[in-house]
Amino acid sequence: MILYGIPTCDTCKKALKAFANEGIEVSFRDVRKDPLTEAEIDELVTEFGPAIINRQSTTWRSLSDFLRESEPEAQLAAQPTLMKRPVIRGPGGLTLGWSEEIAKAQGL
């Protein structure tokens, strides 16, 4: 199981803590330090569409008009922290965000 996010994200921290409390081992991937590959970005955009982009983030608000008008793939390649978090790859497939429903889908 892999959780994609950034270490300062409160939602990522909640998800990691929930898995740890249940004894489920999760590999954390910091998308700042280890950016997504082009293939991974394509997969996420195919799976989640434009919902993969967090348009309420401070990163989004600081984007140039050109980048705001770009495709999600270009936005994620330029600014990995635009990704809504967490993205979890686990027994429930790829999931976006954190909720009770996602926790159940991922085995909690």
MIDOSE-1310 file (N, C-alpha, C; in nm, 2 decimals, decimal comma, always signed):
residues 108
mily	+0,09/-0,12/+0,00/+0,00/+0,00/+0,00/+0,09/+0,12/+0,00; +0,06/+0,22/-0,08/+0,13/+0,34/-0,09/+0,04/+0,46/-0,07; +0,08/+0,55/+0,01/+0,01/+0,68/+0,03/+0,09/+0,79/-0,03; +0,04/+0,86/-0,13/+0,10/+0,97/-0,19/+0,06/+1,10/-0,13
gipt	+0,15/+1,19/-0,09/+0,11/+1,31/-0,03/+0,23/+1,39/+0,01; +0,22/+1,48/+0,10/+0,33/+1,56/+0,16/+0,32/+1,55/+0,31; +0,44/+1,55/+0,38/+0,44/+1,52/+0,52/+0,37/+1,63/+0,61; +0,35/+1,75/+0,55/+0,28/+1,85/+0,63/+0,13/+1,85/+0,62
cdtc	+0,08/+1,77/+0,53/-0,07/+1,76/+0,51/-0,14/+1,69/+0,62; -0,23/+1,76/+0,69/-0,30/+1,71/+0,80/-0,39/+1,58/+0,76; -0,45/+1,59/+0,64/-0,53/+1,47/+0,60/-0,44/+1,35/+0,58; -0,32/+1,37/+0,52/-0,23/+1,26/+0,50/-0,19/+1,20/+0,64
kkal	-0,16/+1,29/+0,74/-0,13/+1,25/+0,87/-0,24/+1,16/+0,93; -0,36/+1,21/+0,92/-0,48/+1,13/+0,97/-0,49/+0,99/+0,91; -0,47/+0,98/+0,78/-0,48/+0,85/+0,71/-0,36/+0,76/+0,76; -0,24/+0,82/+0,76/-0,13/+0,74/+0,81/-0,15/+0,69/+0,95
kafa	-0,20/+0,77/+1,04/-0,22/+0,73/+1,18/-0,33/+0,62/+1,19; -0,44/+0,64/+1,11/-0,54/+0,53/+1,11/-0,49/+0,40/+1,07; -0,41/+0,40/+0,96/-0,35/+0,27/+0,92/-0,25/+0,21/+1,02; -0,17/+0,30/+1,08/-0,08/+0,26/+1,19/-0,15/+0,20/+1,31
negi	-0,26/+0,26/+1,35/-0,34/+0,21/+1,46/-0,40/+0,07/+1,44; -0,42/+0,04/+1,31/-0,47/-0,09/+1,27/-0,36/-0,19/+1,24; -0,23/-0,15/+1,25/-0,12/-0,23/+1,22/-0,10/-0,26/+1,07; -0,15/-0,17/+0,99/-0,14/-0,18/+0,84/-0,02/-0,10/+0,80
evsf	+0,08/-0,17/+0,74/+0,20/-0,10/+0,69/+0,17/-0,03/+0,56; +0,21/+0,10/+0,56/+0,19/+0,19/+0,45/+0,32/+0,25/+0,41; +0,35/+0,25/+0,28/+0,47/+0,32/+0,24/+0,42/+0,46/+0,20; +0,49/+0,56/+0,26/+0,46/+0,70/+0,23/+0,55/+0,76/+0,12
rdvr	+0,49/+0,82/+0,03/+0,57/+0,88/-0,08/+0,54/+1,03/-0,08; +0,65/+1,11/-0,05/+0,64/+1,25/-0,05/+0,66/+1,30/-0,19; +0,55/+1,35/-0,25/+0,55/+1,39/-0,39/+0,64/+1,52/-0,42; +0,68/+1,58/-0,31/+0,78/+1,69/-0,33/+0,92/+1,64/-0,35
kdpl	+0,96/+1,54/-0,27/+1,09/+1,49/-0,27/+1,11/+1,38/-0,38; +1,00/+1,31/-0,41/+1,00/+1,21/-0,51/+0,88/+1,23/-0,60; +0,90/+1,33/-0,70/+0,78/+1,36/-0,78/+0,73/+1,25/-0,86; +0,60/+1,26/-0,89/+0,53/+1,16/-0,98/+0,59/+1,15/-1,12
teae	+0,60/+1,04/-1,17/+0,65/+1,02/-1,31/+0,54/+1,06/-1,40; +0,57/+1,08/-1,53/+0,47/+1,12/-1,63/+0,36/+1,01/-1,64; +0,40/+0,88/-1,63/+0,31/+0,77/-1,64/+0,21/+0,78/-1,51; +0,27/+0,81/-1,40/+0,19/+0,81/-1,27/+0,09/+0,93/-1,28
idel	+0,13/+1,04/-1,33/+0,04/+1,16/-1,35/-0,07/+1,12/-1,44; -0,03/+1,06/-1,56/-0,14/+1,02/-1,65/-0,24/+0,93/-1,59; -0,19/+0,83/-1,51/-0,28/+0,74/-1,45/-0,38/+0,81/-1,35; -0,32/+0,90/-1,27/-0,41/+0,97/-1,17/-0,51/+1,06/-1,25
vtef	-0,47/+1,13/-1,35/-0,56/+1,22/-1,43/-0,67/+1,13/-1,49; -0,63/+1,01/-1,55/-0,73/+0,92/-1,61/-0,83/+0,87/-1,50; -0,78/+0,84/-1,39/-0,86/+0,79/-1,28/-0,96/+0,89/-1,22; -0,90/+1,01/-1,19/-0,98/+1,11/-1,12/-1,02/+1,24/-1,20
gpai	-0,96/+1,25/-1,32/-1,00/+1,37/-1,40/-0,95/+1,50/-1,33; -1,01/+1,61/-1,35/-0,97/+1,73/-1,30/-0,98/+1,74/-1,14; -1,05/+1,65/-1,08/-1,07/+1,64/-0,94/-0,93/+1,62/-0,87; -0,83/+1,57/-0,94/-0,70/+1,55/-0,88/-0,63/+1,68/-0,84
inrq	-0,68/+1,79/-0,90/-0,62/+1,92/-0,87/-0,69/+1,99/-0,76; -0,62/+2,03/-0,66/-0,68/+2,10/-0,54/-0,68/+2,25/-0,58; -0,79/+2,30/-0,62/-0,81/+2,44/-0,67/-0,83/+2,53/-0,55; -0,83/+2,48/-0,43/-0,85/+2,57/-0,31/-0,72/+2,59/-0,23
sttw	-0,61/+2,54/-0,29/-0,48/+2,55/-0,22/-0,42/+2,68/-0,25; -0,32/+2,72/-0,16/-0,24/+2,84/-0,18/-0,16/+2,82/-0,30; -0,11/+2,70/-0,33/-0,03/+2,68/-0,45/-0,12/+2,71/-0,58; -0,24/+2,67/-0,58/-0,33/+2,70/-0,69/-0,34/+2,85/-0,71
rsls	-0,37/+2,92/-0,60/-0,39/+3,07/-0,60/-0,26/+3,14/-0,65; -0,14/+3,08/-0,64/-0,02/+3,15/-0,68/+0,02/+3,11/-0,82; -0,05/+3,03/-0,89/-0,02/+2,99/-1,02/-0,03/+3,10/-1,12; +0,05/+3,10/-1,23/+0,03/+3,19/-1,34/-0,10/+3,16/-1,41
dflr	-0,15/+3,26/-1,48/-0,27/+3,23/-1,56/-0,25/+3,12/-1,66; -0,13/+3,12/-1,72/-0,10/+3,02/-1,82/-0,11/+2,88/-1,76; -0,05/+2,86/-1,64/-0,06/+2,73/-1,58/-0,20/+2,69/-1,54; -0,27/+2,79/-1,49/-0,41/+2,76/-1,45/-0,49/+2,71/-1,56
esep	-0,46/+2,76/-1,68/-0,54/+2,72/-1,80/-0,49/+2,59/-1,86; -0,37/+2,54/-1,81/-0,31/+2,42/-1,87/-0,39/+2,30/-1,82; -0,36/+2,18/-1,89/-0,42/+2,06/-1,85/-0,37/+2,01/-1,72; -0,45/+1,93/-1,64/-0,41/+1,88/-1,51/-0,27/+1,81/-1,51
eaql	-0,24/+1,74/-1,62/-0,10/+1,67/-1,63/+0,01/+1,78/-1,62; +0,00/+1,89/-1,69/+0,10/+1,99/-1,69/+0,10/+2,06/-1,55; -0,01/+2,08/-1,49/-0,01/+2,14/-1,36/+0,06/+2,05/-1,25; +0,03/+1,92/-1,26/+0,09/+1,83/-1,16/+0,24/+1,82/-1,18
aaqp	+0,28/+1,82/-1,31/+0,42/+1,81/-1,34/+0,50/+1,93/-1,29; +0,43/+2,05/-1,31/+0,50/+2,17/-1,26/+0,49/+2,19/-1,11; +0,38/+2,16/-1,05/+0,36/+2,18/-0,91/+0,30/+2,05/-0,84; +0,38/+1,96/-0,80/+0,32/+1,83/-0,75/+0,23/+1,85/-0,63
tlmk	+0,25/+1,96/-0,55/+0,16/+1,98/-0,44/+0,02/+2,03/-0,47; -0,01/+2,05/-0,60/-0,14/+2,08/-0,64/-0,24/+1,96/-0,63; -0,17/+1,84/-0,62/-0,25/+1,71/-0,61/-0,34/+1,71/-0,48; -0,47/+1,68/-0,50/-0,55/+1,66/-0,38/-0,49/+1,54/-0,31
rpvi	-0,50/+1,54/-0,17/-0,43/+1,44/-0,10/-0,53/+1,38/+0,01; -0,49/+1,26/+0,05/-0,39/+1,17/+0,00/-0,45/+1,09/-0,12; -0,36/+1,04/-0,20/-0,39/+0,94/-0,30/-0,34/+0,81/-0,24; -0,42/+0,71/-0,24/-0,38/+0,58/-0,18/-0,40/+0,48/-0,28
rgpg	-0,29/+0,40/-0,30/-0,29/+0,28/-0,39/-0,29/+0,16/-0,29; -0,40/+0,09/-0,29/-0,41/-0,02/-0,20/-0,51/-0,13/-0,25; -0,56/-0,21/-0,15/-0,65/-0,31/-0,19/-0,78/-0,26/-0,25; -0,81/-0,14/-0,22/-0,93/-0,07/-0,27/-0,91/+0,00/-0,40
gltl	-0,79/-0,02/-0,46/-0,75/+0,05/-0,59/-0,70/+0,18/-0,55; -0,71/+0,27/-0,65/-0,67/+0,41/-0,62/-0,78/+0,49/-0,56; -0,75/+0,56/-0,46/-0,86/+0,64/-0,39/-0,80/+0,78/-0,37; -0,89/+0,88/-0,37/-0,85/+1,02/-0,35/-0,92/+1,08/-0,23
gwse	-0,84/+1,13/-0,14/-0,89/+1,19/-0,02/-0,90/+1,10/+0,09; -0,96/+1,14/+0,20/-0,97/+1,05/+0,32/-1,11/+1,07/+0,38; -1,18/+0,96/+0,39/-1,32/+0,95/+0,46/-1,34/+0,81/+0,51; -1,45/+0,79/+0,58/-1,48/+0,66/+0,63/-1,50/+0,56/+0,52
eiak	-1,56/+0,61/+0,41/-1,58/+0,52/+0,29/-1,45/+0,48/+0,23; -1,36/+0,57/+0,22/-1,22/+0,53/+0,16/-1,15/+0,44/+0,26; -1,16/+0,47/+0,39/-1,09/+0,39/+0,49/-1,14/+0,24/+0,47; -1,27/+0,22/+0,46/-1,32/+0,09/+0,45/-1,28/+0,02/+0,32
aqgl	-1,28/+0,10/+0,21/-1,24/+0,05/+0,08/-1,09/+0,00/+0,08; -1,01/+0,07/+0,17/-0,87/+0,04/+0,17/-0,83/-0,06/+0,29; -0,94/-0,12/+0,35/-0,91/-0,23/+0,44/-0,92/-0,19/+0,59; -0,97/-0,08/+0,63/-0,98/-0,04/+0,77/-1,12/-0,07/+0,82
